[in-house]
């Protein structure tokens, strides 16, 4: 009898162990299948990093017109940045994107578009965007200089209760008429341009800054590096040049 009890008591243990093995194996297969990105919804960068496509509303407003941009409107590659001047990550990305503009600005197939997207969580961000637009209204070339002042001095004006006075100093430093700058900041034209950029960003689905879009593809923030952005832009430029090379007549 003792031997029979020992034999029968081992049977359910074997069954339980077998069930546990099946559960663990099935869970592993489920994890593998769920963690594999869908190629139908993502693109892959040249380094193998999946780049998700944003859901861009084709009827989204155009944003401020003309936009703050460098390059021809019909360029094959368009980099569009949505940024907040009080955003620390935007300030960190500023040198990367400035270098990108410097590198490709002479290429007729490259275009860079800056969009204002001040976040509600930043108390001075909207006014900072208006200040940048006011600089551009006075002189389109000065808008980029005001961008530099706002981003590089962000930690100073963002915590200063007299931040507007600092912006006036920045305006004077870059050669603007300060009185006109203050008037344009109070006017509706500069504010309207910021509002138009905001409307475009919201329609596209922008929720954080900086958001960088290259030819309709949203770039992960981890890829917004000097090497990452050059790799992405070069890939797009090569893709745009391929059809032209195929249709070009052969040399005789």
C-alpha positions as a Python dict, from the first residue, in 0.01 Angstrom:
ca = {
    (1, 'X'): (0, 0, 0),
    (2, 'X'): (281, 241, 83),
    (3, 'X'): (431, 197, -263),
    (4, 'X'): (94, 257, -433),
    (5, 'X'): (38, 584, -239),
    (6, 'X'): (384, 712, -336),
    (7, 'X'): (323, 635, -703),
    (8, 'X'): (-19, 799, -715),
    (9, 'X'): (99, 1111, -530),
    (10, 'X'): (369, 1173, -792),
    (11, 'X'): (126, 1184, -1083),
    (12, 'X'): (-42, 1521, -1011),
    (13, 'X'): (301, 1678, -948),
    (14, 'X'): (413, 1575, -1297),
    (15, 'X'): (96, 1721, -1446),
    (16, 'X'): (143, 2052, -1264),
    (17, 'X'): (505, 2078, -1379),
    (18, 'X'): (400, 2007, -1738),
    (19, 'X'): (132, 2277, -1727),
    (20, 'X'): (379, 2531, -1587),
    (21, 'X'): (627, 2455, -1867),
    (22, 'X'): (355, 2510, -2127),
    (23, 'X'): (248, 2839, -1965),
    (24, 'X'): (604, 2972, -1951),
    (25, 'X'): (675, 2869, -2311),
    (26, 'X'): (348, 3017, -2433),
    (27, 'X'): (419, 3342, -2250),
    (28, 'X'): (762, 3362, -2412),
    (29, 'X'): (610, 3319, -2759),
    (30, 'X'): (349, 3586, -2685),
    (31, 'X'): (617, 3829, -2568),
    (32, 'X'): (825, 3771, -2881),
    (33, 'X'): (526, 3826, -3110),
    (34, 'X'): (401, 4135, -2926),
    (35, 'X'): (745, 4299, -2906),
    (36, 'X'): (812, 4267, -3280),
    (37, 'X'): (727, 4601, -3447),
    (38, 'X'): (474, 4596, -3726),
    (39, 'X'): (643, 4690, -4050),
    (40, 'X'): (316, 4826, -4180),
    (41, 'X'): (314, 5103, -3918),
    (42, 'X'): (681, 5186, -3884),
    (43, 'X'): (986, 5264, -4089),
    (44, 'X'): (1335, 5160, -3991),
    (45, 'X'): (1630, 5395, -3980),
    (46, 'X'): (1958, 5288, -4137),
    (47, 'X'): (2085, 5183, -3793),
    (48, 'X'): (1787, 4951, -3746),
    (49, 'X'): (1593, 5178, -3508),
    (50, 'X'): (1215, 5166, -3575),
    (51, 'X'): (1081, 5512, -3661),
    (52, 'X'): (705, 5538, -3608),
    (53, 'X'): (494, 5724, -3858),
    (54, 'X'): (275, 5993, -3706),
    (55, 'X'): (-90, 6013, -3799),
    (56, 'X'): (-77, 6339, -3991),
    (57, 'X'): (-407, 6495, -4080),
    (58, 'X'): (-384, 6582, -4452),
    (59, 'X'): (-620, 6872, -4385),
    (60, 'X'): (-403, 7015, -4107),
    (61, 'X'): (-356, 7393, -4132),
    (62, 'X'): (-33, 7508, -4292),
    (63, 'X'): (92, 7704, -3992),
    (64, 'X'): (237, 8053, -4009),
    (65, 'X'): (276, 8176, -4365),
    (66, 'X'): (541, 8231, -4476),
    (67, 'X'): (697, 7994, -4224),
    (68, 'X'): (1023, 8052, -4046),
    (69, 'X'): (1230, 7840, -4281),
    (70, 'X'): (1551, 7784, -4474),
    (71, 'X'): (1542, 7634, -4822),
    (72, 'X'): (1302, 7610, -5114),
    (73, 'X'): (937, 7509, -5060),
    (74, 'X'): (971, 7236, -5325),
    (75, 'X'): (1280, 7075, -5167),
    (76, 'X'): (1279, 6696, -5171),
    (77, 'X'): (1362, 6673, -4800),
    (78, 'X'): (1182, 6883, -4539),
    (79, 'X'): (1276, 6883, -4172),
    (80, 'X'): (1002, 7038, -3960),
    (81, 'X'): (1065, 7111, -3592),
    (82, 'X'): (801, 7196, -3332),
    (83, 'X'): (973, 7361, -3034),
    (84, 'X'): (916, 7552, -2711),
    (85, 'X'): (1173, 7817, -2613),
    (86, 'X'): (1131, 7734, -2242),
    (87, 'X'): (1175, 7360, -2298),
    (88, 'X'): (1509, 7226, -2170),
    (89, 'X'): (1518, 6944, -2426),
    (90, 'X'): (1459, 7196, -2707),
    (91, 'X'): (1755, 7402, -2583),
    (92, 'X'): (1965, 7085, -2576),
    (93, 'X'): (1862, 6999, -2933),
    (94, 'X'): (1917, 7353, -3062),
    (95, 'X'): (2290, 7311, -3143),
    (96, 'X'): (2217, 6984, -3325),
    (97, 'X'): (1953, 7136, -3551),
    (98, 'X'): (2152, 7456, -3600),
    (99, 'X'): (2442, 7244, -3722),
    (100, 'X'): (2204, 7052, -3949),
    (101, 'X'): (2090, 7377, -4112),
    (102, 'X'): (2451, 7490, -4154),
    (103, 'X'): (2548, 7158, -4312),
    (104, 'X'): (2265, 7132, -4567),
    (105, 'X'): (2153, 7491, -4627),
    (106, 'X'): (2336, 7501, -4961),
    (107, 'X'): (2161, 7187, -5086),
    (108, 'X'): (1861, 7274, -5309),
    (109, 'X'): (1685, 6956, -5194),
    (110, 'X'): (1696, 7048, -4824),
    (111, 'X'): (1449, 7259, -4631),
    (112, 'X'): (1417, 7332, -4259),
    (113, 'X'): (1097, 7469, -4108),
    (114, 'X'): (1067, 7593, -3749),
    (115, 'X'): (726, 7584, -3579),
    (116, 'X'): (635, 7747, -3250),
    (117, 'X'): (472, 7506, -3009),
    (118, 'X'): (475, 7665, -2661),
    (119, 'X'): (350, 7423, -2399),
    (120, 'X'): (98, 7535, -2136),
    (121, 'X'): (321, 7399, -1860),
    (122, 'X'): (579, 7671, -1936),
    (123, 'X'): (462, 8011, -1815),
    (124, 'X'): (682, 8223, -2044),
    (125, 'X'): (693, 7999, -2352),
    (126, 'X'): (410, 8165, -2545),
    (127, 'X'): (554, 8514, -2491),
    (128, 'X'): (898, 8388, -2594),
    (129, 'X'): (752, 8256, -2921),
    (130, 'X'): (589, 8596, -2979),
    (131, 'X'): (926, 8763, -2914),
    (132, 'X'): (1089, 8545, -3180),
    (133, 'X'): (814, 8627, -3428),
    (134, 'X'): (840, 8998, -3346),
    (135, 'X'): (1209, 8985, -3434),
    (136, 'X'): (1121, 8819, -3764),
    (137, 'X'): (859, 9080, -3848),
    (138, 'X'): (1121, 9351, -3825),
    (139, 'X'): (1384, 9155, -4017),
    (140, 'X'): (1336, 8794, -4134),
    (141, 'X'): (1706, 8720, -4089),
    (142, 'X'): (1693, 8831, -3724),
    (143, 'X'): (1445, 8562, -3622),
    (144, 'X'): (1724, 8302, -3620),
    (145, 'X'): (1942, 8532, -3407),
    (146, 'X'): (1657, 8571, -3157),
    (147, 'X'): (1617, 8193, -3150),
    (148, 'X'): (1983, 8168, -3049),
    (149, 'X'): (1943, 8429, -2776),
    (150, 'X'): (1635, 8260, -2632),
    (151, 'X'): (1774, 7908, -2636),
    (152, 'X'): (2130, 7982, -2519),
    (153, 'X'): (2009, 8213, -2239),
    (154, 'X'): (1708, 8002, -2144),
    (155, 'X'): (1818, 7930, -1787),
    (156, 'X'): (1858, 8304, -1724),
    (157, 'X'): (1532, 8454, -1855),
    (158, 'X'): (1313, 8157, -1763),
    (159, 'X'): (1358, 8228, -1391),
    (160, 'X'): (1375, 8607, -1410),
    (161, 'X'): (1056, 8804, -1327),
    (162, 'X'): (1187, 9084, -1552),
    (163, 'X'): (1229, 8849, -1849),
    (164, 'X'): (1080, 9099, -2094),
    (165, 'X'): (1356, 9343, -2012),
    (166, 'X'): (1609, 9073, -2091),
    (167, 'X'): (1439, 9010, -2424),
    (168, 'X'): (1464, 9381, -2500),
    (169, 'X'): (1837, 9354, -2433),
    (170, 'X'): (1857, 9056, -2670),
    (171, 'X'): (1672, 9258, -2936),
    (172, 'X'): (1919, 9543, -2901),
    (173, 'X'): (2212, 9301, -2909),
    (174, 'X'): (2105, 9154, -3245),
    (175, 'X'): (2047, 9496, -3396),
    (176, 'X'): (1670, 9542, -3375),
    (177, 'X'): (1481, 9863, -3316),
    (178, 'X'): (1379, 9792, -2955),
    (179, 'X'): (1074, 10018, -2954),
    (180, 'X'): (937, 9855, -3267),
    (181, 'X'): (1021, 9515, -3120),
    (182, 'X'): (811, 9592, -2811),
    (183, 'X'): (528, 9722, -3028),
    (184, 'X'): (532, 9410, -3246),
    (185, 'X'): (527, 9192, -2934),
    (186, 'X'): (209, 9367, -2824),
    (187, 'X'): (49, 9346, -3168),
    (188, 'X'): (-170, 9075, -3313),
    (189, 'X'): (46, 8979, -3614),
    (190, 'X'): (323, 8808, -3415),
    (191, 'X'): (70, 8639, -3186),
    (192, 'X'): (-130, 8522, -3486),
    (193, 'X'): (176, 8352, -3632),
    (194, 'X'): (234, 8164, -3306),
    (195, 'X'): (-133, 8064, -3294),
    (196, 'X'): (-119, 7934, -3653),
    (197, 'X'): (183, 7716, -3572),
    (198, 'X'): (4, 7586, -3263),
    (199, 'X'): (-304, 7500, -3468),
    (200, 'X'): (-93, 7302, -3713),
    (201, 'X'): (86, 7114, -3438),
    (202, 'X'): (-235, 7022, -3260),
    (203, 'X'): (-395, 6903, -3584),
    (204, 'X'): (-96, 6679, -3652),
    (205, 'X'): (-103, 6543, -3299),
    (206, 'X'): (202, 6708, -3145),
    (207, 'X'): (199, 6674, -2767),
    (208, 'X'): (561, 6727, -2662),
    (209, 'X'): (869, 6922, -2765),
    (210, 'X'): (1096, 6905, -2944),
    (211, 'X'): (915, 6709, -3211),
    (212, 'X'): (1109, 6668, -3536),
    (213, 'X'): (941, 6542, -3852),
    (214, 'X'): (1135, 6449, -4167),
    (215, 'X'): (925, 6410, -4480),
    (216, 'X'): (616, 6323, -4278),
    (217, 'X'): (797, 6079, -4049),
    (218, 'X'): (824, 6157, -3679),
    (219, 'X'): (1178, 6108, -3551),
    (220, 'X'): (1230, 5960, -3203),
    (221, 'X'): (1400, 6206, -2969),
    (222, 'X'): (1688, 5961, -2922),
    (223, 'X'): (1765, 6001, -3294),
    (224, 'X'): (1780, 6383, -3274),
    (225, 'X'): (2158, 6386, -3255),
    (226, 'X'): (2417, 6523, -3496),
    (227, 'X'): (2494, 6176, -3634),
    (228, 'X'): (2133, 6058, -3624),
    (229, 'X'): (1989, 6357, -3809),
    (230, 'X'): (2260, 6357, -4075),
    (231, 'X'): (2206, 5987, -4134),
    (232, 'X'): (1830, 6035, -4171),
    (233, 'X'): (1862, 6338, -4400),
    (234, 'X'): (2126, 6166, -4615),
    (235, 'X'): (1899, 5862, -4650),
    (236, 'X'): (1611, 6081, -4763),
    (237, 'X'): (1831, 6274, -5006),
    (238, 'X'): (1955, 5948, -5157),
    (239, 'X'): (1600, 5818, -5190),
    (240, 'X'): (1497, 6140, -5365),
    (241, 'X'): (1792, 6121, -5605),
    (242, 'X'): (1737, 5754, -5699),
    (243, 'X'): (1439, 5809, -5935),
    (244, 'X'): (1625, 6091, -6108),
    (245, 'X'): (1926, 5868, -6165),
    (246, 'X'): (1704, 5592, -6307),
    (247, 'X'): (1533, 5826, -6552),
    (248, 'X'): (1851, 6006, -6658),
    (249, 'X'): (1957, 5913, -7016),
    (250, 'X'): (2256, 5684, -7041),
    (251, 'X'): (2581, 5840, -7156),
    (252, 'X'): (2656, 5756, -7514),
}
